[in-house]
Amino acid sequence: MPGGSGRPRPAASWDGVRDCTAFGPVAPQSAELPGSPVWSPGDEDILSLNISTPGGGGDRLPVLVWIHGGAYVFGSSAQPDFDGTALCRHGLVVVTLNYRLGFEGFGHVPPTGGGETCPDNRGLLDQIAALRWVRDNIAAFGGDPDRVTVAGQSSGATSVACLAVMDAARGLFCRAIAHSAVNACASPGSAARTTAEVAAAAGVPATYEGLVPTAPATLVDASDRVAERYRRDPDSGPRHYDPAIYGPVAGVAGLPTGPLTACAEGAARGVELLVCHTAEEYSLLDAVGSCARVTTEQRLARFASDHGLPGPLLEASAR
């Protein structure tokens, strides 16, 4: 897992025609999605994007940049349902992108004693790097860099909400679409607790020196074991209403507050925002075993207790 300024960084230039007829590697993950590439240990150069275009240089077509979901731990830009061919027929340039997932993308890494750091929200930084590439290069594919819409679903939608309020992403897109975003960001304290649990499961110190050299496969396995413990016993640690143990960390450099608070304070001013929700949002997560093993009634009761909701409101929600 690169620390410091190791990634993301611009791709090296090349001469001649580059072969882009196959998808690049996917981020380290344990999920195996039907029809999608699976992760192969050793394929760590995952920061790539795919472009579908009906035009060419000289056109000025609107651009849609899609950020995949997957609870921040699975998914890729190569999933068959993200094929942009159909949208191209309507005059859109479609871009799908990969970003770091799991601990590599969103785990908190304590600084070294000497002050060397690994930035939080590395997955969001990857997305910003991709958007900068789009700004600088999409015109060669017939796209208009001044008409970029960024969209995503589930954790991808929450990423979109974060990007809309981050100074580093300002000016890289003018519109945003969030399908089923969740206003759930970790605090630095809760992110540090997750790091401690994952490090213990991996058998390494919860320090920069212990975590940064750890193999991606080890971090994926350790994260899966921590998440499975939460799913089997939601009371074994902090409340987890979302099946993800990772996610954006708010209250740190680059993302000082969560996206909902930041939007209310005007941080997304100038971005046209469409908010919507998908049907049966948790069905996929339940099918792949990512949801906690509790009933809806138990989940509602815990939520009401934690947030002081009155009994009648809980009963109305259950109906």
N, C-alpha and C positions, 0 to 999 in steps of 0.2 A: 504494500500500500504506500504510494508515494506521499511523502510529507513535504513540508515547506512549499516551494513553488514548482515542484516536479511536474504537476499537471493541474489544470489543462494548459496546453501550449499549442501554438499553431502547427499545422502539419508541415513537414518538410516539402519543399518544392520538388518537381520532377520534370524531366524532359520527355517529349513525345506524348503519346496517348496512353492514359492510365486505364487499366482494365477494371471496370466497375460493374461487371456483370454478375457479381455474387455479393451477398450481404457480408458485412464485417462481423467479427466476433461479438458475442453478447456479454453483458456484465456478469461477473461471478454470481451464481445463484444456484439453488437446488431444484427450482421448479423446472418441469418439462412440459411445455405447452404444446397442444396438438398443432402440427404443421409449422412450428417455429424452430429455429436453430436452438441447440442446447449449448450450455457453456462447457468448454473443454479447458481444464486447468493448463495454464501456460499461455492461453490466448488473453493477454491482459490489455492489449492495445484496442480498447473498445470504443473510444470516443470518435464515432463516425456518424454520418447522417446520409439519408437517402433522399433523392430528389426525383419527383415525377413532374414532367412539364409538357404542355402541348405546344409550347412556343420555342423560341430561340433568341439569340442575341438581337436586340433591337426592339423586341416586344416589351410592354410595360404592364404585365398581368399581376393581379393581386396574388399574394402569397399566404398560404396557410401552413404554419409550423405546428406539428402535433407532438405533444409530450405524453408518452404512454403512462398508464397507471400500473398498479401491481403492489400496493402497500409498501412501496419503496424497497422491496426485496426481490421482485421478479418482474419479467416482461422485457420487451425489447422493441426496437423500431422495425424489426423484421417480421412481426406477427402478421399473418395473412390478412387479418381484418383491417390492417392499416395501409393496405395497398391504395395508393393515391390515383390509380388509373381512372376510376369512375369520376372523381371530382375534376380531373384534368379535362374531361369532356365538357365541363361547364366553364372552362377558361380560368382555372386556378393552377398555380404552381404549388405543389404539395411537398413539404419537407417533413420527414420523420427523423428522430434523433435518438441516440443512446446517451445515457449518463450513468455515472457510478451509482450503485445500489448498495443496500445493506450497510454494514459498518464502514466499508470503503467510501460510500457516498455520504452517509449521514451520522456516523458514529463520532462521538466527542473524544478527541485525543488530548490529554493533558500536555502542557508545554514541558520541555526539558528543563533541567536545572540551569542550563546556560541560556534559556530563553528561546530556543528554537521551537517553532510552533507548526502545527498542522491545522489549517483553517477549518472552521465548522462549515457545514452546509456545502460540502464539496460537490454533491450532486447538482445543487443549484448553480454553482460556479461553472460546472460543465455545460449546463443549459445556456447560461449567459455567453459562454465561449462559442457555442453553436450559433446563437443569435447574432453575435458579432460577425461570424463567418458569413451568415446569410446576408447581413447588411453589406458586406464588402464584395460579395461574389454572386449574389442571386441574379443580378442583371444579365450575366452571361448565360443564364438559363431562361431568359425571358421574363423574369420577375421584377417587380417594382419594389425596391428597398424602402420606399416611403409608404407602401400599403401592405404591411406585414401584420397578420393576425396570428396570435399564439393561442393555442387551444389545448385542452387536456381533459382527462377523465379520472375521477377518483384521486389517487395520490398525484396523478398528473395535473388534475385541476387545482389541487392545493399548491402545487409547484407554480402554476400559472398565477394564482393569487399572490404568492410570495414575490414572483418576478414583477408583478404590477406595482409593488410598493418598494422595490429595492432600487437604490440610487444607481447601482452598477448596471442595471438593465434599462435605465431611463433612455428613451429615444430609440430603442431597438425594435419597438413595435408600437402600433397605434391602437390596436383593438385586442381584446382578450375574451376568450370563451372558457368558462369553468363549468364542466359537467360533474356535479356531485363533489364539490370541494368540501373539505372538512376543516373547520377552524380549530385544528389541533396541532399545536407546536409544542415541542419539548422546551422546558426551561433548562438553563445550563446545569442546574442541580440535578434534575431528573435524567438529563442526558449523561451526566457523570455517573449516576447510579447504574444506568444501563451498561455503560462501559465497564464498570466494575464487575457486573454479573457476566458479561460476555468474556472479559479477560479471564475470570475465574474458570469459566467453562472451557476456555482454550488452553488453560494451564500456563498463562503468561502474566507478568505484572501489568497492572492497569496504568502503565506509563507510556510515554512516547517511545522510549527505548524498547519496551516490551511489545508494543502493539504494531509500530510501523514496519518492522521486519517480518511480522507474522504472515504466513502464506495465506492467500485469499481463501483457499479451500478450508483451512482451519477456522478462519473467521466466519465463513458461511455455516459450517457445521456447528460452531459454538453458538451462533445467533439462532439457528434452528432449534437447538436444545433449550435455550432460554425462552424462546417464544412458545415452544411446546409445553414447558412447565406452566407458563401463564395460562395457556389454553386449558390445560388439565385442572389447574387450581388457580382461578383468577385472584384469590385472596393471598397468594404466595408472595405478592409484591404490590407495588402501586397499582391503583385501578387502571385497567386497560379496557376502555370501551371500544377502542379501535383495535383491530387485529394486528396492527403494525407496532413493533417495538422501536422502530426507527421513524424519523421524520425530520422536518426542518426544526432547527433550534433557534428560538427567538430570544432576544436579549443579548445578542452577540454582535460583533462587528459585521456590518453588511445587512443584518436583519434585527434592528434594535427592538422591534415589537412585532407581535403576530399580525397577519395580514388584515384581519377584521378590524382591529384597533387602528392599524395604520391607515386603512381605507377611510374609516370614520374621521380620522384627523387630516384627510386630504392628500395622503401620500400618493394615491393613484390618479390624482387630478390630471386630466389630459388624455387618459386611456379610456376608450369606450369599452364598457364591460357588460357581457351577457352572462348571466348566471342561470343555470338550469340543473335539473337532476335526472339521472337515468332511472329507469324502472328496475326493480329487483337488484339493487346495487350489491347486496351482500351474497347473492346466489352463487357467484363464482367463488368467492372466498370460502363459503360454506362447503362448496363441492370439493375444493382442494384441501379442506381441513384446516383453514386458517382462523376460523372463528372459535371463540372461547366455548367450552362445553358447559354452557349455562342456558337455561330457558329464558324466553323473553320476559316472563314475569320476574325471574330472579334479577335479570339485568335492569329492569325498570325499578325494582325495589332498591337495588344498590345505588342506582343513579339518584333516586329521590332522597335516599338517606344522606348521600354525600353532599347534595346541593340543597337540602332543606325544603324539598317540595312537599306541599300538603297532600294528605291522603286522597281527597276527592279528585285532585288533578291527576294523581297517579292512576286512580280507577278509571277516569275518563280516557287516559292515554291507552290503557289496557284494552278498552272496548274498541 
